Amino acid sequence: MSVVSAPPSRAMPRLAAWEWAFLGLFDLGCALFVMSLGKDMSWDFRNYHWYIPYAFLHGRMGFDIAVAHQGTYYNPFIDVPFYWLATHLPAYAALGIMGAIQGANIFPLYVIARSLLRLPDNRVPAALLAAFCMTGGMTVSLFGTTYYDNVMSLFVLTGLAIVLSAHRTLIAANPWKGALIAACGGIAVGSAVGLKLPEAPFALGFAAAIAVIPGTAARRALRLAGGAAGGIAGTALFEGYWLVRMYEVTRNPLFPYFNEYFRSPLARDFSYRDTRFLPHGLWHAILDPILFSINWRVANDLPCSDIRVGVAYVLLLTTLALALVLWLRRSRLSEDPLTKIEPTRALFAFVAVSYLAWLVVFAIYRYILTLEMLAPIVIVAALGLWPLRRRLRYAALAALGIAIAVTTRADMLKRAPLGDPYVQLTMPPIAHPNHTMILMTGEAPMGYLVPELPPQIPVIRIDGWLIRPNDGSLLTAQAKARVHAFRGQLYLIADPAETMRARRALADYGLAFTADKCLDMDTNLGGPYMFCPLTRKRNEP
């Protein structure tokens, strides 16, 4: 791609007071917005985001079994901070802090926009562009939730911002300084991967970004080595302990995922991956961004509509095709590009490689929230390279921006009112908690109930996504042995909609319940649930 590069300039200057004020006020607005929404009632929060930090902090590994399905064994470090905040501060304060962290994505987005825009004074356009990046359908929908994709994006965007803002240093300065900068960015991206493994595609995208920035082979190799070292360090910092712990406990560091390869006896020889959204065939893969821009169900189980990723995808492919045609004609894309060429190439490489890796492994839209945030910048950078007159270019960008804005729909997930404690449980009386065991059945998310129960009570889910009564796994065998050996009072917690499934699962354990003896267990985030005393069948050992 042959274009005219921007004239040499100094590194991006320090932010002025009004820039800090803008970014700070925007972030404060995000915090207030999250506080106004109320508490997260999402399926994932009720399943594992409240349970696994509690289980980790209170040493319940092996004491409970499969309470949160596969989520029982996820890395809890990403959930510990909010759990600590919500159990030590008023709910509004915990949510405000979460909103401020999620809103802080505006900072690296602004740095990225300023690093790319090729204007005499790009501060106001960069501020407007960064703010627009924060208006995506999924971005807004996830505010105040514990999915954490919009927290991990802060790490990834920071790593990318470090590299893009220092692109001239990477090109011209001492190679070791370039390696150090790449390592700093790598630590940020690697931290995201360590905290949440679905962020791994962005590590490949980051490697591609630092690889395409010009330099000799030795300089690029040193830069990549620095980025890789930083990435490994960041990942190890937040994931290393948990990988070792899972291997010690289960013989599968990613338990239960990819168990067809690790073959932990605790679970079935099965991948346990969510493959619902993977493309079916080549054309589906090629058209996927267009398809999920038209119909969110193609790549998402959270309802929201946004065409910005699809628009960025089409524009990026068109720009690359146009560049090839003009190169064959020995012509240039633009004599006056809207963005600086070197960081633009790095951004395109990051986006393209991250997207392709995501498409192959996940294809779940929520996992590319970072790309949704970056999409407006990609659109500006791609169209800014076209050989158009400046007015026509700005008119096209304005038209695309309006089209994106009017078609974006953020479907706010159901929230619960503020109030303390964060999780409120109406608990039926348990006469002898020291001699009680609770069983769970079905697929309903109920892990969040466990921290509110008497801590001496073990909780075992005998039926769900991870284990079932007759699946032949060692985890099921352990659950049956625990239940059969227990001689205290057994109770069931189950969703009333899964009553028949509960009866079938209990029958395999030689247990039953009488409906008229069941009580309601209600919470501020869900329910009511059945709370039933169990009886053993006479032939049960």
C-alpha positions as CSV (number, residue, x, y, z in Angstrom):
1,M,0.0,0.0,0.0
2,S,1.7,3.2,-1.2
3,V,0.6,6.4,0.5
4,V,2.2,9.6,1.7
5,S,3.1,9.4,5.3
6,A,2.5,12.2,7.7
7,P,5.4,14.6,8.2
8,P,7.6,14.0,11.2
9,S,6.2,15.2,14.5
10,R,6.9,15.1,18.1
11,A,5.5,12.4,20.3
12,M,1.9,13.0,21.5
13,P,2.1,15.8,24.0
14,R,0.8,15.5,27.5
15,L,-2.9,16.0,27.9
16,A,-4.1,19.5,28.7
17,A,-6.3,20.2,31.7
18,W,-9.5,20.3,29.6
19,E,-8.7,16.9,28.1
20,W,-8.3,15.4,31.6
21,A,-11.6,17.1,32.6
22,F,-13.4,15.7,29.6
23,L,-12.2,12.2,30.2
24,G,-12.8,12.4,33.9
25,L,-16.4,13.8,33.5
26,F,-17.2,11.1,30.9
27,D,-15.9,8.4,33.3
28,L,-17.9,9.9,36.2
29,G,-21.0,9.9,33.9
30,C,-20.5,6.2,33.4
31,A,-20.2,5.6,37.1
32,L,-23.5,7.5,37.7
33,F,-25.2,5.6,34.9
34,V,-24.3,2.3,36.3
35,M,-25.5,3.3,39.8
36,S,-28.8,4.4,38.2
37,L,-29.3,1.0,36.6
38,G,-29.2,-1.1,39.7
39,K,-27.8,-4.6,40.4
40,D,-26.8,-7.1,37.8
41,M,-29.4,-10.0,37.6
42,S,-27.8,-11.7,34.6
43,W,-27.7,-15.5,34.3
44,D,-23.9,-15.6,34.6
45,F,-23.9,-13.4,37.8
46,R,-26.4,-15.8,39.5
47,N,-24.5,-18.8,38.2
48,Y,-20.9,-18.1,39.1
49,H,-19.7,-14.5,39.3
50,W,-20.9,-14.3,43.0
51,Y,-20.2,-17.9,43.9
52,I,-16.6,-18.5,42.7
53,P,-14.9,-15.6,44.5
54,Y,-16.7,-16.7,47.7
55,A,-15.7,-20.3,47.2
56,F,-12.1,-19.3,46.5
57,L,-11.8,-17.0,49.5
58,H,-13.4,-19.6,51.8
59,G,-11.7,-22.7,50.6
60,R,-14.7,-24.5,49.3
61,M,-12.9,-26.4,46.5
62,G,-13.9,-30.0,47.0
63,F,-16.3,-29.1,49.8
64,D,-19.0,-28.2,47.2
65,I,-19.4,-30.0,43.9
66,A,-20.3,-28.4,40.5
67,V,-22.5,-25.7,42.1
68,A,-22.0,-23.4,39.2
69,H,-21.8,-26.0,36.4
70,Q,-18.5,-25.4,34.4
71,G,-18.2,-22.0,36.0
72,T,-17.4,-23.7,39.3
73,Y,-13.9,-24.1,38.1
74,Y,-13.2,-20.8,36.4
75,N,-10.4,-18.5,37.5
76,P,-11.9,-16.5,40.3
77,F,-9.4,-13.7,40.3
78,I,-11.5,-11.6,37.9
79,D,-14.5,-11.8,40.3
80,V,-12.8,-11.2,43.6
81,P,-12.5,-7.4,43.5
82,F,-16.2,-6.7,42.9
83,Y,-17.2,-9.4,45.4
84,W,-15.0,-7.7,48.0
85,L,-16.4,-4.3,47.1
86,A,-20.0,-5.5,47.2
87,T,-19.6,-7.2,50.6
88,H,-17.7,-4.4,52.2
89,L,-19.3,-1.2,50.7
90,P,-22.9,-0.1,50.1
91,A,-24.2,-1.4,46.8
92,Y,-24.3,2.0,45.2
93,A,-20.6,2.5,45.9
94,A,-19.6,-0.9,44.6
95,L,-21.6,-0.3,41.4
96,G,-20.2,3.2,41.0
97,I,-16.6,1.9,41.2
98,M,-17.5,-0.8,38.6
99,G,-19.0,1.8,36.3
100,A,-15.9,4.0,36.7
101,I,-13.7,1.1,35.7
102,Q,-15.8,0.2,32.7
103,G,-16.1,3.8,31.7
104,A,-12.3,4.2,31.9
105,N,-12.1,2.6,28.4
106,I,-12.5,6.2,27.1
107,F,-8.9,6.9,28.2
108,P,-7.1,4.4,25.9
109,L,-9.6,5.0,23.1
110,Y,-8.8,8.7,23.2
111,V,-5.1,8.0,23.1
112,I,-5.6,5.7,20.2
113,A,-7.7,8.3,18.3
114,R,-5.2,11.1,18.9
115,S,-2.3,8.8,17.8
116,L,-4.0,8.1,14.5
117,L,-5.8,11.3,13.4
118,R,-3.7,13.4,11.1
119,L,-5.0,16.8,11.7
120,P,-3.3,20.1,12.8
121,D,-5.2,19.9,16.1
122,N,-6.9,16.5,16.6
123,R,-7.9,16.8,20.2
124,V,-11.6,17.7,19.8
125,P,-12.2,15.3,16.9
126,A,-10.4,12.6,18.9
127,A,-12.5,13.3,22.0
128,L,-15.7,13.1,19.9
129,L,-14.6,9.9,18.2
130,A,-13.6,8.2,21.5
131,A,-16.9,9.1,23.0
132,F,-18.7,7.6,20.0
133,C,-16.7,4.5,20.5
134,M,-18.4,4.1,23.9
135,T,-21.9,4.1,22.5
136,G,-22.0,0.6,20.9
137,G,-25.0,-1.6,21.5
138,M,-23.1,-4.3,23.5
139,T,-20.9,-1.7,25.1
140,V,-23.9,0.1,26.7
141,S,-25.7,-3.2,27.4
142,L,-22.8,-4.5,29.5
143,F,-22.4,-1.4,31.7
144,G,-22.8,-2.5,35.3
145,T,-22.7,-6.2,34.6
146,T,-20.2,-8.8,35.7
147,Y,-19.5,-10.3,32.3
148,Y,-16.3,-8.2,32.5
149,D,-15.8,-8.0,28.7
150,N,-15.8,-4.2,29.1
151,V,-13.2,-4.5,31.9
152,M,-10.9,-6.8,29.9
153,S,-11.2,-4.3,27.0
154,L,-9.5,-1.7,29.3
155,F,-6.4,-3.9,29.5
156,V,-6.4,-4.7,25.8
157,L,-7.0,-1.2,24.6
158,T,-4.3,0.1,27.0
159,G,-1.8,-2.3,25.5
160,L,-2.7,-1.2,22.0
161,A,-2.6,2.5,23.0
162,I,0.9,2.1,24.4
163,V,2.2,0.7,21.1
164,L,0.2,3.0,18.7
165,S,1.1,6.2,20.7
166,A,4.8,5.2,20.7
167,H,5.0,4.0,17.0
168,R,7.7,6.5,16.1
169,T,9.8,5.3,19.0
170,L,9.4,1.7,17.9
171,I,10.6,2.7,14.4
172,A,13.5,5.0,15.2
173,A,14.6,4.7,18.8
174,N,17.0,2.3,20.4
175,P,15.7,-1.3,19.6
176,W,15.8,-2.2,23.3
177,K,13.6,0.8,24.2
178,G,11.2,-0.5,21.5
179,A,11.2,-3.9,23.1
180,L,10.5,-2.4,26.5
181,I,7.5,-0.5,25.1
182,A,6.2,-3.7,23.5
183,A,6.7,-5.6,26.8
184,C,4.6,-3.0,28.6
185,G,1.9,-3.3,26.1
186,G,2.2,-7.1,26.3
187,I,1.8,-7.1,30.0
188,A,-1.5,-5.3,29.7
189,V,-2.8,-7.6,27.0
190,G,-1.5,-10.7,28.7
191,S,-3.2,-9.6,32.0
192,A,-6.5,-9.6,30.1
193,V,-5.8,-13.1,28.8
194,G,-4.9,-14.3,32.3
195,L,-8.0,-13.0,33.8
196,K,-10.3,-14.2,31.1
197,L,-9.0,-16.7,28.5
198,P,-11.5,-15.7,25.8
199,E,-9.3,-12.6,25.4
200,A,-6.6,-14.7,23.9
201,P,-7.4,-13.7,20.3
202,F,-6.3,-10.2,21.2
203,A,-2.9,-11.4,22.1
204,L,-2.4,-12.6,18.6
205,G,-3.7,-9.3,17.3
206,F,-1.3,-7.4,19.5
207,A,1.6,-9.5,18.1
208,A,0.5,-8.6,14.6
209,A,0.3,-4.9,15.4
210,I,3.9,-4.7,16.7
211,A,5.1,-6.9,13.8
212,V,3.8,-4.6,11.0
213,I,5.3,-1.4,12.4
214,P,8.4,-0.9,10.2
215,G,11.9,-1.9,11.2
216,T,14.7,-4.2,10.4
217,A,14.2,-7.9,10.9
218,A,16.3,-7.8,14.1
219,R,14.3,-4.8,15.4
220,R,11.0,-6.5,14.7
221,A,12.2,-9.7,16.3
222,L,13.4,-7.9,19.4
223,R,10.1,-6.0,19.6
224,L,8.1,-9.3,19.2
225,A,10.2,-10.9,21.9
226,G,9.5,-8.1,24.3
227,G,5.8,-8.2,23.6
228,A,5.8,-12.0,24.0
229,A,7.7,-11.7,27.3
230,G,5.3,-9.1,28.6
231,G,2.3,-11.1,27.5
232,I,3.5,-14.3,29.2
233,A,4.3,-12.3,32.4
234,G,0.8,-10.8,32.4
235,T,-0.9,-14.1,31.7
236,A,1.2,-15.9,34.3
237,L,0.5,-13.2,36.9
238,F,-3.3,-13.7,36.8
239,E,-3.7,-17.3,35.4
240,G,-0.5,-19.2,36.4
241,Y,-1.6,-20.1,39.9
242,W,-5.0,-21.2,38.7
243,L,-3.7,-23.4,35.9
244,V,-1.4,-25.2,38.3
245,R,-4.2,-25.5,40.9
246,M,-6.7,-26.9,38.3
247,Y,-4.1,-29.4,37.1
248,E,-3.4,-30.6,40.7
249,V,-7.1,-31.0,41.4
250,T,-8.4,-32.2,38.1
251,R,-5.5,-33.1,35.8
252,N,-6.8,-30.6,33.3
253,P,-5.5,-27.0,33.7
254,L,-8.5,-25.7,31.7
255,F,-11.0,-28.0,33.4
256,P,-13.5,-28.9,32.2
257,Y,-12.7,-27.5,28.7
258,F,-10.9,-29.5,26.1
259,N,-11.3,-32.6,28.2
260,E,-11.3,-34.7,25.0
261,Y,-7.5,-34.0,25.0
262,F,-6.7,-33.7,28.7
263,R,-9.0,-36.6,29.7
264,S,-9.5,-35.7,33.3
265,P,-11.4,-38.6,34.9
266,L,-13.6,-36.1,36.8
267,A,-15.5,-35.1,33.6
268,R,-16.5,-36.7,30.3
269,D,-14.2,-36.8,27.4
270,F,-15.9,-33.8,25.9
271,S,-14.9,-30.2,24.9
272,Y,-17.6,-28.4,26.9
273,R,-17.2,-25.4,24.6
274,D,-20.1,-23.3,23.4
275,T,-20.0,-23.9,19.7
276,R,-23.5,-22.5,18.9
277,F,-22.2,-19.5,17.0
278,L,-19.3,-20.9,15.0
279,P,-19.7,-20.4,11.2
280,H,-21.2,-23.2,9.2
281,G,-19.2,-23.1,6.0
282,L,-17.0,-20.7,4.1
283,W,-19.7,-18.2,3.1
284,H,-21.0,-18.0,6.6
285,A,-17.5,-17.3,7.8
286,I,-17.0,-14.6,5.1
287,L,-20.3,-12.9,5.7
288,D,-20.5,-13.3,9.5
289,P,-20.0,-9.6,10.5
290,I,-22.7,-8.6,8.0
291,L,-25.0,-11.4,9.2
292,F,-24.7,-10.5,12.9
293,S,-25.1,-6.9,12.1
294,I,-28.5,-7.6,10.6
295,N,-29.5,-10.3,13.2
296,W,-27.9,-10.3,16.6
297,R,-28.9,-14.0,17.1
298,V,-26.3,-15.1,14.6
299,A,-23.5,-14.4,17.1
300,N,-25.0,-13.5,20.4
301,D,-27.3,-14.6,23.2
302,L,-27.7,-11.1,24.5
303,P,-30.1,-9.0,22.5
304,C,-28.6,-5.8,21.1
305,S,-28.2,-4.4,17.6
306,D,-25.2,-2.6,16.2
307,I,-23.9,-2.4,12.6
308,R,-20.6,-0.7,13.4
309,V,-18.5,-3.9,13.3
310,G,-20.1,-4.9,10.0
311,V,-19.5,-1.5,8.5
312,A,-15.9,-1.5,9.6
313,Y,-15.4,-5.0,8.2
314,V,-16.8,-4.0,4.8
315,L,-14.8,-0.8,4.7
316,L,-11.6,-2.5,5.7
317,L,-11.9,-5.2,3.0
318,T,-12.9,-2.5,0.4
319,T,-9.9,-0.4,1.4
320,L,-7.5,-3.3,1.0
321,A,-9.0,-4.2,-2.4
322,L,-8.7,-0.6,-3.5
323,A,-5.1,-0.4,-2.3
324,L,-4.3,-3.5,-4.3
325,V,-5.9,-2.1,-7.5
326,L,-4.1,1.2,-7.1
327,W,-0.8,-0.5,-6.4
328,L,-1.2,-2.5,-9.6
329,R,-1.8,0.8,-11.4
330,R,1.2,2.3,-9.6
331,S,-1.1,4.9,-8.0
332,R,-1.5,5.9,-4.4
333,L,-4.5,5.5,-2.1
334,S,-4.5,9.1,-0.9
335,E,-2.2,12.1,-1.1
336,D,-3.8,13.4,2.1
337,P,-4.8,10.5,4.4
338,L,-6.9,11.3,7.4
339,T,-4.9,9.1,9.6
340,K,-1.1,8.5,10.1
341,I,0.0,5.5,8.1
342,E,2.1,3.5,10.4
343,P,-0.3,3.3,13.4
344,T,-3.1,2.8,11.0
345,R,-1.4,-0.3,9.6
346,A,-0.8,-1.6,13.1
347,L,-4.5,-1.0,14.0
348,F,-5.6,-2.8,10.9
349,A,-3.3,-5.7,11.7
350,F,-4.6,-5.9,15.3
351,V,-8.2,-5.9,14.3
352,A,-7.9,-8.4,11.4
353,V,-5.8,-11.0,13.3
354,S,-7.9,-10.7,16.5
355,Y,-11.1,-11.1,14.5
356,L,-9.9,-14.1,12.5
357,A,-8.7,-15.9,15.7
358,W,-12.1,-15.1,17.4
359,L,-14.0,-16.4,14.4
360,V,-12.2,-19.7,14.5
361,V,-12.4,-20.3,18.2
362,F,-15.5,-18.5,19.6
363,A,-17.6,-16.5,17.2
364,I,-19.5,-15.1,20.2
365,Y,-20.0,-11.4,19.7
366,R,-19.6,-10.4,23.3
367,Y,-16.0,-11.6,23.2
368,I,-15.1,-9.0,20.6
369,L,-16.4,-6.1,22.5
370,T,-13.0,-4.5,22.1
371,L,-13.5,-4.5,18.4
372,E,-16.9,-2.9,18.7
373,M,-15.3,-0.1,20.7
374,L,-12.5,0.3,18.1
375,A,-14.9,0.0,15.1
376,P,-15.5,3.8,14.7
377,I,-11.8,4.5,14.7
378,V,-11.3,1.7,12.1
379,I,-14.1,3.2,9.9
380,V,-12.4,6.7,10.1
381,A,-9.0,5.2,9.3
382,A,-10.2,3.1,6.4
383,L,-12.4,5.7,4.7
384,G,-9.7,8.3,5.5
385,L,-7.3,6.5,3.2
386,W,-9.6,6.7,0.2
387,P,-8.6,9.1,-2.6
388,L,-11.6,11.4,-2.0
389,R,-11.9,15.1,-1.6
390,R,-11.9,16.2,2.0
391,R,-15.5,17.4,2.0
392,L,-16.8,14.2,0.4
393,R,-14.8,12.2,2.9
394,Y,-16.2,14.0,5.9
395,A,-19.8,13.8,4.4
396,A,-19.4,10.0,4.0
397,L,-18.1,9.7,7.6
398,A,-21.0,11.8,8.9
399,A,-23.5,9.7,7.0
400,L,-22.1,6.4,8.3
401,G,-22.0,7.8,11.9
402,I,-25.7,8.8,11.7
403,A,-26.6,5.4,10.2
404,I,-24.8,3.6,13.0
405,A,-26.3,5.9,15.7
406,V,-29.9,5.5,14.6
407,T,-29.7,1.7,14.1
408,T,-27.9,0.9,17.4
409,R,-30.0,-0.6,20.1
410,A,-28.7,-1.5,23.6
411,D,-31.0,-3.9,25.3
412,M,-30.5,-3.2,29.0
413,L,-30.5,-6.4,31.0
414,K,-33.0,-6.7,33.9
415,R,-31.6,-5.1,37.1
416,A,-32.6,-5.2,40.7
417,P,-33.0,-2.1,42.9
418,L,-30.2,-0.8,45.1
419,G,-30.1,-2.0,48.7
420,D,-28.0,-3.8,51.2
421,P,-26.8,-6.5,51.6
422,Y,-26.1,-6.9,47.9
423,V,-27.7,-10.4,47.8
424,Q,-30.7,-10.8,50.0
425,L,-32.0,-14.3,50.7
426,T,-35.2,-15.3,52.5
427,M,-33.9,-18.5,54.0
428,P,-36.3,-21.2,55.5
429,P,-35.1,-22.3,58.9
430,I,-32.6,-25.2,59.1
431,A,-32.7,-26.9,62.4
432,H,-29.2,-28.5,62.4
433,P,-26.9,-26.8,59.8
434,N,-23.9,-28.8,61.1
435,H,-25.7,-32.0,60.0
436,T,-27.2,-30.7,56.7
437,M,-26.3,-31.2,53.1
438,I,-28.0,-29.4,50.2
439,L,-28.4,-30.8,46.7
440,M,-29.1,-28.8,43.5
441,T,-30.6,-30.1,40.3
442,G,-31.3,-28.7,36.8
443,E,-29.7,-25.9,34.7
444,A,-31.0,-22.9,36.6
445,P,-28.3,-20.5,37.8
446,M,-28.2,-20.8,41.6
447,G,-24.6,-20.5,42.6
448,Y,-25.2,-17.0,44.1
449,L,-27.4,-18.6,46.8
450,V,-24.5,-20.5,48.4
451,P,-22.7,-17.5,50.0
452,E,-25.9,-16.7,51.8
453,L,-26.4,-20.2,53.3
454,P,-24.8,-21.3,56.6
455,P,-21.1,-21.8,55.6
456,Q,-20.9,-25.3,57.2
457,I,-23.4,-26.7,54.8
458,P,-21.9,-28.5,51.7
459,V,-23.7,-27.9,48.4
460,I,-23.6,-30.5,45.6
461,R,-25.3,-30.1,42.2
462,I,-26.0,-33.6,41.2
463,D,-27.5,-32.7,37.8
464,G,-26.7,-29.9,35.4
465,W,-24.5,-29.1,32.4
466,L,-21.3,-30.5,33.9
467,I,-22.4,-33.7,35.6
468,R,-25.5,-35.9,35.4
469,P,-26.5,-38.8,37.5
470,N,-25.4,-41.5,35.1
471,D,-22.7,-39.8,33.0
472,G,-20.0,-42.2,34.3
473,S,-17.7,-39.3,35.4
474,L,-15.6,-39.5,38.5
475,L,-17.2,-36.2,39.7
476,T,-20.6,-37.9,39.6
477,A,-19.1,-40.9,41.4
478,Q,-17.7,-38.6,44.1
479,A,-21.1,-36.8,44.4
480,K,-22.9,-40.1,44.8
481,A,-20.4,-41.4,47.4
482,R,-20.8,-38.1,49.4
483,V,-24.6,-38.3,49.3
484,H,-24.9,-42.0,50.1
485,A,-22.4,-41.7,53.0
486,F,-24.1,-38.6,54.5
487,R,-26.4,-39.4,57.4
488,G,-27.8,-35.9,58.3
489,Q,-30.7,-34.0,56.8
490,L,-30.7,-33.6,53.0
491,Y,-32.5,-30.7,51.3
492,L,-33.1,-29.8,47.6
493,I,-32.9,-26.4,46.0
494,A,-34.3,-26.3,42.5
495,D,-36.2,-24.1,40.1
496,P,-39.9,-24.9,40.2
497,A,-39.9,-25.0,36.3
498,E,-37.5,-28.0,36.6
499,T,-39.5,-30.1,39.1
500,M,-39.8,-33.2,36.9
501,R,-36.1,-33.1,36.1
502,A,-35.3,-32.8,39.8
503,R,-37.4,-35.9,40.6
504,R,-35.6,-37.9,37.9
505,A,-32.2,-36.9,39.1
506,L,-33.0,-37.6,42.8
507,A,-34.4,-41.0,41.9
508,D,-31.0,-42.0,40.6
509,Y,-29.7,-41.2,44.0
510,G,-32.4,-43.1,45.8
511,L,-34.0,-39.8,47.0
512,A,-37.4,-38.2,46.8
513,F,-39.4,-35.2,48.1
514,T,-43.0,-34.5,48.8
515,A,-44.3,-31.3,47.1
516,D,-46.5,-30.2,50.1
517,K,-43.4,-30.1,52.3
518,C,-41.4,-27.8,50.1
519,L,-41.0,-24.1,51.1
520,D,-40.2,-21.1,49.0
521,M,-36.7,-19.6,49.0
522,D,-36.8,-16.1,47.5
523,T,-34.1,-13.5,46.8
524,N,-33.8,-10.0,45.5
525,L,-32.2,-11.2,42.3
526,G,-34.3,-14.2,41.4
527,G,-36.6,-17.0,42.5
528,P,-38.6,-18.2,44.2
529,Y,-36.8,-21.6,44.4
530,M,-38.1,-24.8,45.9
531,F,-36.5,-25.8,49.2
532,C,-37.5,-29.3,50.0
533,P,-36.5,-31.8,52.6
534,L,-35.5,-35.1,51.0
535,T,-36.2,-38.7,52.1
536,R,-34.3,-41.8,51.2
537,K,-35.9,-44.8,49.6
538,R,-35.8,-47.9,51.6
539,N,-33.5,-49.8,49.3
540,E,-31.0,-46.9,49.2
541,P,-27.7,-47.9,51.0
